[in-house]
Amino acid sequence: MTDAEYVNIWMRPERSAYGPTPIHSRAKITEAAVRIADAEGLEAATMRRIAAEIGASTMSLYRYVPSREDLVDLMADQVMGEIDVTGIPSGDWRADLTRYADGLRAMWLRHPWIATVQRSLPSFGPNQLRSVERLMGVLDTFVPIDENLGLVALLNSYAESTVREEISTAVEFRRSGLSESEWMARSGPYVDRVVKSGQYPILTKIVTKARQPHLSRDDQFRQGLRRVLDCISAALPSTTEASGADKPQEEGGTGRVRKDV
């Protein structure tokens, strides 16, 4: 398909202006696809399988969803809609960004297949657009739009990379047939030998002194998130309270005060 031929799925009408009323809908097809992907992985969510799930012919589904790429865009946008951004921005930027990051991680953990379809280029579905508006609105009064984009990208990158590793680790444990504690116990003798060799002082410090590896996944995520929010705080105007409730004062016609670093 050439650029001239490509039409975003949300620009395509749900149904033709002529002919009988459609029996199915994009929403019904997308819901079935998400159910299948949740249970068996993204590759299992084929048009043939979806058709069997909803009681339709395979070819009839292409009248609603023209391509595999369109189907994946619809699926990704549907699960994005599970992130509750109601009431954001609230005036408390740390609370808003924490709530969004927690919601993003929870959504990925419910739908681990999303880790295989995240793209650099957004599809701008309705749920994604709503999230962008709400999330970018959190820092909009404090920093210019380009800096806002960079700070939100920092937050998203942390949340997504962390949960991607979490999902990947869970997959590896399932493949091994071992629980995390069983895997650690099996690896213990070798790690003990490495520590006793005296050749790896940093690894020894990690094994003997580090607290983070012993935290729950939730606590590890929150600890890292606090560091990310501290980095974002350093980029905000100095008059901005930690809660984000106060707006910056104008200075020199710029409409904001930069924090000196």
Secondary structure as a PSIPRED ss2 file (coil, helix, strand):
# PSIPRED VFORMAT (PSIPRED V4.0)

   1 M C   1.000  0.000  0.000
   2 T C   1.000  0.000  0.000
   3 D C   1.000  0.000  0.000
   4 A C   1.000  0.000  0.000
   5 E C   1.000  0.000  0.000
   6 Y C   1.000  0.000  0.000
   7 V C   1.000  0.000  0.000
   8 N C   1.000  0.000  0.000
   9 I H   0.000  1.000  0.000
  10 W H   0.000  1.000  0.000
  11 M H   0.000  1.000  0.000
  12 R C   1.000  0.000  0.000
  13 P C   1.000  0.000  0.000
  14 E C   1.000  0.000  0.000
  15 R C   1.000  0.000  0.000
  16 S C   1.000  0.000  0.000
  17 A C   1.000  0.000  0.000
  18 Y C   1.000  0.000  0.000
  19 G C   1.000  0.000  0.000
  20 P C   1.000  0.000  0.000
  21 T C   1.000  0.000  0.000
  22 P C   1.000  0.000  0.000
  23 I C   1.000  0.000  0.000
  24 H C   1.000  0.000  0.000
  25 S C   1.000  0.000  0.000
  26 R H   0.000  1.000  0.000
  27 A H   0.000  1.000  0.000
  28 K H   0.000  1.000  0.000
  29 I H   0.000  1.000  0.000
  30 T H   0.000  1.000  0.000
  31 E H   0.000  1.000  0.000
  32 A H   0.000  1.000  0.000
  33 A H   0.000  1.000  0.000
  34 V H   0.000  1.000  0.000
  35 R H   0.000  1.000  0.000
  36 I H   0.000  1.000  0.000
  37 A H   0.000  1.000  0.000
  38 D H   0.000  1.000  0.000
  39 A H   0.000  1.000  0.000
  40 E H   0.000  1.000  0.000
  41 G C   1.000  0.000  0.000
  42 L H   0.000  1.000  0.000
  43 E H   0.000  1.000  0.000
  44 A H   0.000  1.000  0.000
  45 A C   1.000  0.000  0.000
  46 T C   1.000  0.000  0.000
  47 M H   0.000  1.000  0.000
  48 R H   0.000  1.000  0.000
  49 R H   0.000  1.000  0.000
  50 I H   0.000  1.000  0.000
  51 A H   0.000  1.000  0.000
  52 A H   0.000  1.000  0.000
  53 E H   0.000  1.000  0.000
  54 I H   0.000  1.000  0.000
  55 G C   1.000  0.000  0.000
  56 A C   1.000  0.000  0.000
  57 S C   1.000  0.000  0.000
  58 T H   0.000  1.000  0.000
  59 M H   0.000  1.000  0.000
  60 S H   0.000  1.000  0.000
  61 L H   0.000  1.000  0.000
  62 Y C   1.000  0.000  0.000
  63 R C   1.000  0.000  0.000
  64 Y C   1.000  0.000  0.000
  65 V C   1.000  0.000  0.000
  66 P C   1.000  0.000  0.000
  67 S C   1.000  0.000  0.000
  68 R H   0.000  1.000  0.000
  69 E H   0.000  1.000  0.000
  70 D H   0.000  1.000  0.000
  71 L H   0.000  1.000  0.000
  72 V H   0.000  1.000  0.000
  73 D H   0.000  1.000  0.000
  74 L H   0.000  1.000  0.000
  75 M H   0.000  1.000  0.000
  76 A H   0.000  1.000  0.000
  77 D H   0.000  1.000  0.000
  78 Q H   0.000  1.000  0.000
  79 V H   0.000  1.000  0.000
  80 M H   0.000  1.000  0.000
  81 G C   1.000  0.000  0.000
  82 E C   1.000  0.000  0.000
  83 I C   1.000  0.000  0.000
  84 D C   1.000  0.000  0.000
  85 V C   1.000  0.000  0.000
  86 T C   1.000  0.000  0.000
  87 G C   1.000  0.000  0.000
  88 I C   1.000  0.000  0.000
  89 P C   1.000  0.000  0.000
  90 S C   1.000  0.000  0.000
  91 G C   1.000  0.000  0.000
  92 D C   1.000  0.000  0.000
  93 W H   0.000  1.000  0.000
  94 R H   0.000  1.000  0.000
  95 A H   0.000  1.000  0.000
  96 D H   0.000  1.000  0.000
  97 L H   0.000  1.000  0.000
  98 T H   0.000  1.000  0.000
  99 R H   0.000  1.000  0.000
 100 Y H   0.000  1.000  0.000
 101 A H   0.000  1.000  0.000
 102 D H   0.000  1.000  0.000
 103 G H   0.000  1.000  0.000
 104 L H   0.000  1.000  0.000
 105 R H   0.000  1.000  0.000
 106 A H   0.000  1.000  0.000
 107 M H   0.000  1.000  0.000
 108 W H   0.000  1.000  0.000
 109 L H   0.000  1.000  0.000
 110 R H   0.000  1.000  0.000
 111 H C   1.000  0.000  0.000
 112 P H   0.000  1.000  0.000
 113 W H   0.000  1.000  0.000
 114 I H   0.000  1.000  0.000
 115 A H   0.000  1.000  0.000
 116 T H   0.000  1.000  0.000
 117 V C   1.000  0.000  0.000
 118 Q C   1.000  0.000  0.000
 119 R C   1.000  0.000  0.000
 120 S C   1.000  0.000  0.000
 121 L C   1.000  0.000  0.000
 122 P C   1.000  0.000  0.000
 123 S C   1.000  0.000  0.000
 124 F C   1.000  0.000  0.000
 125 G C   1.000  0.000  0.000
 126 P H   0.000  1.000  0.000
 127 N H   0.000  1.000  0.000
 128 Q H   0.000  1.000  0.000
 129 L H   0.000  1.000  0.000
 130 R H   0.000  1.000  0.000
 131 S H   0.000  1.000  0.000
 132 V H   0.000  1.000  0.000
 133 E H   0.000  1.000  0.000
 134 R H   0.000  1.000  0.000
 135 L H   0.000  1.000  0.000
 136 M H   0.000  1.000  0.000
 137 G H   0.000  1.000  0.000
 138 V H   0.000  1.000  0.000
 139 L H   0.000  1.000  0.000
 140 D C   1.000  0.000  0.000
 141 T C   1.000  0.000  0.000
 142 F C   1.000  0.000  0.000
 143 V C   1.000  0.000  0.000
 144 P C   1.000  0.000  0.000
 145 I H   0.000  1.000  0.000
 146 D H   0.000  1.000  0.000
 147 E H   0.000  1.000  0.000
 148 N H   0.000  1.000  0.000
 149 L H   0.000  1.000  0.000
 150 G H   0.000  1.000  0.000
 151 L H   0.000  1.000  0.000
 152 V H   0.000  1.000  0.000
 153 A H   0.000  1.000  0.000
 154 L H   0.000  1.000  0.000
 155 L H   0.000  1.000  0.000
 156 N H   0.000  1.000  0.000
 157 S H   0.000  1.000  0.000
 158 Y H   0.000  1.000  0.000
 159 A H   0.000  1.000  0.000
 160 E H   0.000  1.000  0.000
 161 S H   0.000  1.000  0.000
 162 T H   0.000  1.000  0.000
 163 V H   0.000  1.000  0.000
 164 R H   0.000  1.000  0.000
 165 E H   0.000  1.000  0.000
 166 E H   0.000  1.000  0.000
 167 I H   0.000  1.000  0.000
 168 S H   0.000  1.000  0.000
 169 T H   0.000  1.000  0.000
 170 A H   0.000  1.000  0.000
 171 V H   0.000  1.000  0.000
 172 E H   0.000  1.000  0.000
 173 F H   0.000  1.000  0.000
 174 R H   0.000  1.000  0.000
 175 R H   0.000  1.000  0.000
 176 S H   0.000  1.000  0.000
 177 G C   1.000  0.000  0.000
 178 L C   1.000  0.000  0.000
 179 S C   1.000  0.000  0.000
 180 E H   0.000  1.000  0.000
 181 S H   0.000  1.000  0.000
 182 E H   0.000  1.000  0.000
 183 W H   0.000  1.000  0.000
 184 M H   0.000  1.000  0.000
 185 A H   0.000  1.000  0.000
 186 R H   0.000  1.000  0.000
 187 S H   0.000  1.000  0.000
 188 G H   0.000  1.000  0.000
 189 P H   0.000  1.000  0.000
 190 Y H   0.000  1.000  0.000
 191 V H   0.000  1.000  0.000
 192 D H   0.000  1.000  0.000
 193 R H   0.000  1.000  0.000
 194 V H   0.000  1.000  0.000
 195 V H   0.000  1.000  0.000
 196 K H   0.000  1.000  0.000
 197 S H   0.000  1.000  0.000
 198 G C   1.000  0.000  0.000
 199 Q C   1.000  0.000  0.000
 200 Y C   1.000  0.000  0.000
 201 P H   0.000  1.000  0.000
 202 I H   0.000  1.000  0.000
 203 L H   0.000  1.000  0.000
 204 T H   0.000  1.000  0.000
 205 K H   0.000  1.000  0.000
 206 I H   0.000  1.000  0.000
 207 V H   0.000  1.000  0.000
 208 T H   0.000  1.000  0.000
 209 K H   0.000  1.000  0.000
 210 A C   1.000  0.000  0.000
 211 R C   1.000  0.000  0.000
 212 Q H   0.000  1.000  0.000
 213 P H   0.000  1.000  0.000
 214 H H   0.000  1.000  0.000
 215 L C   1.000  0.000  0.000
 216 S C   1.000  0.000  0.000
 217 R H   0.000  1.000  0.000
 218 D H   0.000  1.000  0.000
 219 D H   0.000  1.000  0.000
 220 Q H   0.000  1.000  0.000
 221 F H   0.000  1.000  0.000
 222 R H   0.000  1.000  0.000
 223 Q H   0.000  1.000  0.000
 224 G H   0.000  1.000  0.000
 225 L H   0.000  1.000  0.000
 226 R H   0.000  1.000  0.000
 227 R H   0.000  1.000  0.000
 228 V H   0.000  1.000  0.000
 229 L H   0.000  1.000  0.000
 230 D H   0.000  1.000  0.000
 231 C H   0.000  1.000  0.000
 232 I H   0.000  1.000  0.000
 233 S H   0.000  1.000  0.000
 234 A H   0.000  1.000  0.000
 235 A H   0.000  1.000  0.000
 236 L C   1.000  0.000  0.000
 237 P C   1.000  0.000  0.000
 238 S C   1.000  0.000  0.000
 239 T C   1.000  0.000  0.000
 240 T C   1.000  0.000  0.000
 241 E C   1.000  0.000  0.000
 242 A C   1.000  0.000  0.000
 243 S C   1.000  0.000  0.000
 244 G C   1.000  0.000  0.000
 245 A C   1.000  0.000  0.000
 246 D C   1.000  0.000  0.000
 247 K C   1.000  0.000  0.000
 248 P C   1.000  0.000  0.000
 249 Q C   1.000  0.000  0.000
 250 E C   1.000  0.000  0.000
 251 E C   1.000  0.000  0.000
 252 G C   1.000  0.000  0.000
 253 G C   1.000  0.000  0.000
 254 T C   1.000  0.000  0.000
 255 G C   1.000  0.000  0.000
 256 R C   1.000  0.000  0.000
 257 V C   1.000  0.000  0.000
 258 R C   1.000  0.000  0.000
 259 K C   1.000  0.000  0.000
 260 D C   1.000  0.000  0.000
 261 V C   1.000  0.000  0.000
